[in-house]
Amino acid sequence: MLNKNRVKKILSLIRGSYGKNLRAFKASEAIDELVRTILSQNTSDSNSLAAFAVLKKNFKSWEGLLGTDTAKLTRLIRHAGLANIKAKRIKEALLEIKRREGRLSLGSLKNMATGEAISYLKSLRGVGPKTAACVLLFSFGKPVMPVDTHIYRVTKRLGLISKDLSIGEAHQLLSDMVPKNLTLRHCSGSSPEHLSRDFIY
């Protein structure tokens, strides 16, 4: 309870200094978010977004990517770094989703309990807690807290998490600690199409 109150106080101080950012946005398509977040692993946003743009330009649908040679896919996403690893992860994850769902869709996650949805995503090779959290938060508006290296470092400095806590453990602890209505604020009702990004970070 103490740390929940500290989170609220920190957010209040940030908003007092910088104001509220309540720009509405349309929730991202879940497969897009999955691919984009895999590309973002261990690289900058500019590099991962450039690679994502190349994929969207080259494939009219993700189905088209499934039939592409992994070597070609590696060349297309070279901007993202670790292209050999990421090309394999993306292709394997999409193939597994299609095998389970019968099509390339993560729509079934919408009605799953949050814990069940996290377990589903983390069971895909190459999908860790941050990637799973990004898909659930940005595509379905579920109250989960993505923790990247920056959030991990800052929350340690603020004393919200202990210095010996692993980044995997930090995901669960911060998801529990941050009030659900502050993880991602709704601008208009509860529909994911009317969400705004208003985070602790």
C-alpha positions as CSV (number, residue, x, y, z in Angstrom):
1,M,0.0,0.0,0.0
2,L,2.9,2.3,0.8
3,N,4.4,2.0,-2.6
4,K,1.0,2.4,-4.3
5,N,0.7,5.8,-2.5
6,R,4.3,6.7,-3.6
7,V,3.4,5.9,-7.2
8,K,0.4,8.2,-7.0
9,K,2.5,10.9,-5.5
10,I,5.2,10.6,-8.2
11,L,2.6,10.8,-10.9
12,S,1.1,13.8,-9.3
13,L,4.5,15.6,-9.2
14,I,5.2,14.7,-12.8
15,R,1.8,16.0,-14.0
16,G,2.3,19.2,-11.9
17,S,5.6,19.8,-13.8
18,Y,4.7,18.6,-17.3
19,G,0.9,18.6,-17.4
20,K,-1.3,15.7,-18.6
21,N,-0.8,14.1,-21.9
22,L,-4.2,12.7,-22.9
23,R,-3.8,12.3,-26.6
24,A,-6.3,9.7,-27.8
25,F,-5.0,6.9,-30.0
26,K,-6.5,3.9,-31.6
27,A,-5.4,0.6,-30.0
28,S,-2.8,-1.2,-32.1
29,E,-3.6,-4.5,-33.9
30,A,-2.2,-7.2,-31.7
31,I,-0.1,-9.0,-34.3
32,D,1.4,-5.6,-35.3
33,E,2.2,-4.9,-31.7
34,L,3.8,-8.3,-31.2
35,V,6.0,-7.9,-34.3
36,R,6.9,-4.3,-33.4
37,T,7.9,-5.2,-29.9
38,I,10.0,-8.2,-30.9
39,L,11.8,-5.9,-33.2
40,S,12.3,-3.4,-30.4
41,Q,14.2,-5.8,-28.2
42,N,17.8,-4.6,-27.5
43,T,17.7,-1.6,-29.9
44,S,16.4,1.9,-30.2
45,D,12.9,2.9,-31.2
46,S,14.2,4.6,-34.4
47,N,15.9,1.3,-35.5
48,S,12.9,-1.0,-34.6
49,L,10.3,1.3,-36.1
50,A,12.4,1.6,-39.3
51,A,12.5,-2.2,-39.6
52,F,8.8,-2.5,-38.9
53,A,8.0,0.1,-41.6
54,V,10.0,-2.0,-44.1
55,L,8.0,-5.1,-43.2
56,K,4.7,-3.3,-43.6
57,K,5.8,-2.0,-47.0
58,N,6.9,-5.4,-48.2
59,F,4.0,-7.5,-47.0
60,K,0.3,-6.7,-47.5
61,S,-0.5,-9.1,-44.7
62,W,1.4,-11.1,-42.1
63,E,0.4,-14.3,-44.0
64,G,2.7,-13.2,-46.7
65,L,5.6,-13.1,-44.3
66,L,5.1,-16.7,-43.3
67,G,6.1,-17.9,-46.8
68,T,9.2,-15.7,-46.9
69,D,12.7,-17.2,-46.6
70,T,14.2,-16.4,-43.2
71,A,17.3,-15.1,-44.9
72,K,15.3,-12.5,-46.8
73,L,13.4,-11.6,-43.7
74,T,16.7,-11.1,-41.9
75,R,17.8,-8.7,-44.6
76,L,14.6,-6.7,-44.4
77,I,14.9,-6.1,-40.7
78,R,18.6,-5.4,-40.5
79,H,17.8,-1.9,-39.1
80,A,16.6,-3.5,-35.9
81,G,19.9,-5.2,-35.0
82,L,20.2,-8.9,-34.1
83,A,18.3,-9.5,-37.3
84,N,19.1,-13.2,-37.5
85,I,17.6,-13.9,-34.1
86,K,14.6,-11.6,-34.5
87,A,13.7,-12.9,-38.0
88,K,13.5,-16.4,-36.6
89,R,11.5,-15.3,-33.5
90,I,9.0,-13.4,-35.5
91,K,8.4,-16.2,-38.0
92,E,8.2,-18.9,-35.3
93,A,5.8,-16.9,-33.2
94,L,3.5,-16.2,-36.1
95,L,3.5,-19.8,-37.3
96,E,2.7,-21.0,-33.8
97,I,-0.2,-18.5,-33.5
98,K,-1.6,-19.7,-36.8
99,R,-1.3,-23.3,-35.6
100,R,-3.1,-22.7,-32.4
101,E,-5.8,-20.3,-33.7
102,G,-6.3,-21.5,-37.2
103,R,-5.5,-18.0,-38.4
104,L,-3.1,-15.1,-37.7
105,S,-5.1,-13.5,-34.9
106,L,-4.7,-12.9,-31.2
107,G,-8.3,-11.8,-30.8
108,S,-8.9,-14.7,-28.3
109,L,-6.7,-12.8,-25.8
110,K,-9.4,-10.1,-25.4
111,N,-11.7,-12.2,-23.3
112,M,-8.9,-14.1,-21.4
113,A,-8.0,-13.2,-17.8
114,T,-4.9,-11.1,-17.7
115,G,-2.7,-13.9,-16.2
116,E,-3.9,-16.4,-18.7
117,A,-3.2,-14.0,-21.6
118,I,0.3,-13.3,-20.3
119,S,1.0,-17.1,-20.1
120,Y,-0.3,-17.6,-23.6
121,L,2.0,-15.0,-25.0
122,K,5.0,-16.0,-23.0
123,S,4.6,-19.6,-24.3
124,L,5.6,-18.3,-27.7
125,R,9.4,-18.5,-28.3
126,G,11.1,-15.1,-28.1
127,V,8.2,-13.5,-26.2
128,G,9.2,-12.4,-22.7
129,P,7.2,-10.4,-20.1
130,K,7.8,-7.0,-21.7
131,T,6.6,-8.1,-25.1
132,A,3.6,-9.8,-23.6
133,A,2.7,-6.8,-21.5
134,C,3.0,-4.4,-24.5
135,V,0.6,-6.5,-26.6
136,L,-1.9,-6.7,-23.8
137,L,-1.7,-3.1,-22.8
138,F,-1.6,-1.4,-26.2
139,S,-3.9,-3.8,-28.1
140,F,-6.4,-4.8,-25.4
141,G,-6.1,-2.2,-22.7
142,K,-5.4,-4.7,-20.0
143,P,-3.8,-3.3,-16.8
144,V,-0.3,-4.7,-17.2
145,M,2.9,-2.8,-16.7
146,P,5.6,-3.2,-19.5
147,V,9.0,-2.8,-17.9
148,D,11.9,-2.0,-20.1
149,T,15.5,-1.3,-19.0
150,H,14.7,2.4,-18.4
151,I,11.7,1.8,-16.2
152,Y,13.6,-0.9,-14.4
153,R,16.5,1.5,-13.7
154,V,14.3,4.5,-12.7
155,T,12.0,2.5,-10.4
156,K,15.0,1.1,-8.6
157,R,16.4,4.6,-8.1
158,L,13.0,5.7,-6.8
159,G,13.0,2.9,-4.3
160,L,9.8,1.4,-5.7
161,I,11.5,-2.0,-6.2
162,S,14.5,-3.5,-4.5
163,K,17.9,-3.4,-6.2
164,D,18.2,-7.2,-6.3
165,L,14.9,-7.7,-8.0
166,S,15.1,-9.2,-11.5
167,I,13.4,-7.5,-14.4
168,G,11.1,-10.5,-14.8
169,E,10.0,-10.1,-11.1
170,A,9.7,-6.3,-11.6
171,H,6.9,-6.8,-14.2
172,Q,4.6,-8.6,-11.8
173,L,5.5,-6.4,-8.8
174,L,5.0,-3.1,-10.7
175,S,1.8,-4.4,-12.4
176,D,0.4,-5.1,-8.9
177,M,1.8,-1.8,-7.5
178,V,0.6,0.7,-10.1
179,P,-3.2,1.5,-9.6
180,K,-5.1,-0.2,-12.5
181,N,-6.7,3.1,-13.6
182,L,-3.3,4.7,-13.9
183,T,-1.5,2.0,-15.9
184,L,-3.3,3.2,-19.0
185,R,-6.0,5.8,-18.8
186,H,-9.2,5.7,-20.8
187,C,-10.2,8.9,-22.6
188,S,-13.7,7.8,-23.5
189,G,-15.4,4.8,-22.0
190,S,-13.6,1.5,-21.8
191,S,-13.2,0.7,-25.5
192,P,-9.6,0.1,-26.5
193,E,-10.3,2.3,-29.6
194,H,-10.4,5.3,-27.2
195,L,-7.3,4.8,-25.1
196,S,-4.6,7.3,-24.2
197,R,-1.0,6.6,-23.2
198,D,-0.7,8.1,-19.8
199,F,1.9,6.0,-18.0
200,I,4.0,6.0,-14.9
201,Y,6.9,6.5,-17.4
